């Protein structure tokens, strides 16, 4: 690979610290690719969930959860949760020690859940549920448990409309 010589004699454009084999000659041209790679890496990374880990949804969530018990905080997610603005129901049937959720989603008929995971982050219980079905091509709930009100609150990304909505789910008794 041939480098273009600049006035400093380093062989690199000013402000560019490493030449890549892909031929990126400007950090501006490489920034979107680098950002996409980093985001993909964060989404795909797996491992045990800890108090300070980030979400890492498991690829298969409709299988029975592993025999290992989840933390008491994650176990509080188990139950049926309903959005009061339309009757949408999230049925969390189980959670394993890695944070993998066994989830059903209904509107009012079943919608396929492609992946779902829960974790603890700075004392909060959080979860992500991704839907993959007709009219739900990757729509995603990103929620947090409010233990005082026994509600899940957060955002719903509706992939078809490419819009994000604030949502709340209350536990069904």
Secondary structure, 3 states (H helix, E strand, C coil): CCCCCCCCCCCCCCCCCCCCCCCCCCHHHHHHHHHHHHHHHHHHCCCCCCCECCCCCCCCCCCCCCCCECCHHHHCCCEEEECCCCCCEEEEEEEECCCEEEEEEECCCEECEEEEEEEEECCEEEEEEEEEECCEEEEEEEEEEECCCCEEEEEEEECCCCEEEEEEEEECC
